[in-house]
């Protein structure tokens, strides 16, 4: 994985970096002395840790971090985008701290009126990346938290070394800048991709959502003066998240 640049950077199909954002503290440590900002990790098992050097792209309080993180069942979140609906099914058992943080950001409207800033179309990497209110690929929620990495992914058939694993079409995962740097940015896999198993999978895109992703992918990547036929960059079809809501 290449060095983090806040947006998913790729040096080649085999060298991929998926961006992440920094993280907050627990309910017990949301504020510091005299009501100031929290400076240490939350006291619960998720250890949401403030990142004062990387302030939030949009103001949001730190997530609650109860001693018992909910780790059963699923929750559906609907992303209403410019190009259609993308329902997501979050899996608490797969990544309880990640789901807890994602729902926190949804409930605080962190993802509303944001743009999915990156589309990749490499033969071995096909993802749409979202979750940065700044739209630059460098923004986050002002906190980070630990990885919850998958342990049972099959080897990627395109990687003869066996190092990379299959992030299959429909996977929902967190982008990151290295170990334990999860924040708010996430990626949606629209085509089977080969990645080192360094990205927390916390749910799946429904068939309806995949139809919307296919529409985004079919539009291609916006050309630039430097690269008239890019395979990595902003989607040519603007993909804005108008609102994200938990479905009851």
N, C-alpha and C positions, 0 to 999 in steps of 0.2 A: 504494500500500500504506500502511495506517495504521500508527501507531506501535505498536511491540511492547509487549505487556503480559504476556508469557509464556503467554498463552492466545490462541487465534486470535480477534482482535477484528475485528468488522465494523461499519462505520459505515453501510454500505448494500451492496447486492449488488455494486456496482462498487468499493467500498473495502474490501479484505480484507487482514487481516494474519494469517498463519499462524505460530504460535509456534515458536521454536527455543530450544535450550539452549546454554550456553557450552562451550568445548572444551579438551582436554589437550595435553600435549607428547609428543615422540617418545621412543622407548626410551632414547635417549642422554641425555634430560634429564628423566627421571621424578622425580629428586630434586635438590634444591639443595645448597648448602653444608651440610656436617655431616649429610647424610642428610635434610635438611628437604625440604619440598615444592618441586616444580619451579616456577620463576618465569618461564621463557621458553619459546618454542615448540620443538617437537621439531626435530631436525636434518635430517629427511628431507623429501621433496617435499610431504607433506601438511600440515606445519606445524601440528600439533595444539597449541593454545595454552591454557595454564591460565587460568582466570577466577577469581582469588581473591575478587573481589567478589561472585561468584555461585557459591558452593561447591556441590559435588555433592549432589543430593537423596538419593543413596545412595552410600556409599563405593565407588569403583572406581579402579583404577590407570589411568594414561595408556596409550593404545594404542601398540603398536609402530609405528615409522615407518621401514621399511627404505628404502634408497636406490632400490630398484626396487619400486614398488607393484604388486601383482598386478593386471593389467588385461585378463585374458582369462577367458572362461567364466562360468558361472552357479553360484549356490549357493542351495539351497532352505532356508528357515527356516520352521518351523511354529510358529504362535502357537496355543496351546490356550486358548480363551476359555470363559467361562461359557455362551456361546450357540452354541458350535461351533468347529470348527477353521478357521483362516485360514492356508493355506500361501502363502508369499511366495517369488517367484523373484528373487533379487538378480542384477543385471547388472554385473559388474566393469568391462566396457568402457565403460558409460555413465557410471559415477561411481566410479572405483576407491578414492578416499580415503573416500567415503561408505560404500561396502560394507565396507571395512576397519574403519571405526569401528563400524558397526552390528554386524558379527560379533564384534568385541571386546566390545561391551556384552552381546550375547547370551551369549557364552561366560563372562562374569562374572556372569550371572544378574541383570543390571541391570533387565530388563523383567519378571522373575517377580513375581507378586503385585502387579501394577499395574493401574490402571483407565484405560480410554480415556475421557478426561474431556470430550470435546467432539464433538458431532454438529451438522452444519449441514444445513439443508434449504431454502436459497434456490433460486430457479429456476436461477441460474447458479453455484451453489456447493453441491456435495453431497459432503461428506467426513466421515470419522470420524478424529479426531485422538487419538493415543496417545503413550506414551513418557515420561511424567513420573511417577516413583515417588511424588511428593507428592500427585498427583491434583488439583492446583490449576491446572495449566497454566503454572506459573512455575518448575518444577524442571528441572534438567538434570544432565549428568555432570561438571560442573566444568571443562569445556574447550569450545573452539569450533574450527572449522576452515573452510576456504574453500569457496566455492560451486563446483559442477560443473554449470553450467546447460545445459539442453537448447537446441540451436540449430536444430532442424528441426521444431518443433511447428507444426501448421497453425493458421491464424487461427481464433479461436472464432466460429462462425456467429452467435452472439447478440450480438457486439460489432461494430457497423458502423464503428467507428473503426479496427479492425484492430490495436489495441494489445494486446488480450488474446489469449491462445492457448488452444488446446483441451487441457486436462488430461483425457484420456478416461477413461471408466469402466475401472477396473482398474489405474490408475496408482498406484504407490507412490512417495512423494516426501517430502523433508525439509521440516518446518516451519522458519520462521526469524523473526528479529526485525529483519531488514535484511541488507545485504550481508555475506557471510562470517561469519555467526553460527550456523552449523549446530551442533547438539549431539546430543541424544537424541530429541527429539520428531519424530514423523513423521505423515503422514496418508495415508489410504487413500481413493481416489476411488470412490464407489459409483454416481455418475451423472455424465455429461459436465459438466465445469465450465470456466468462463472465468476465467483468471488471467493476470496479467502473467507472463512466463517467468522469474520470479525464484526458483523453487523447484527444487532439484536432484532430478531423477528418477533413482532408483537401482534400479528393478525393477518388478515387477507382481504383482498379486493373481491367484491361479489361479481358474478357474471355481468350484471348491468353496469357496474363500474368499469369492468374491462372493456365493454363496448365504447365507453367514453374515452378510456385510455387509448384504444385503437384509433379513435378519431384524432386525438392529439398526435399520436405517432405518425399517422398517415399524412398529416400536414407538414411533417419534416421539421428541420431546424433552420432558424433564421440565418441567411447568409450574411457575411460581413465582407468588408473590403479586403481584409487579409485572407479570408477563407470563403470563397463563393459556394463551396459544397461541403459544409461542416457535418460532422457526425457527433458533435457535442456542443451544446450551447442553448440559447433560449429557444423555446418552441416557436415555430413560425406562426402557429395559431395561438394567440394569447390565451393562456389558461389561468384565469383568475379564480380564486376561491371566494365566492361572494359571502358565503357563511358556512360554518361548520356547526352541526348540532347533534347532540345525543338523541337517538331515537328511542322513545319509550314504548 
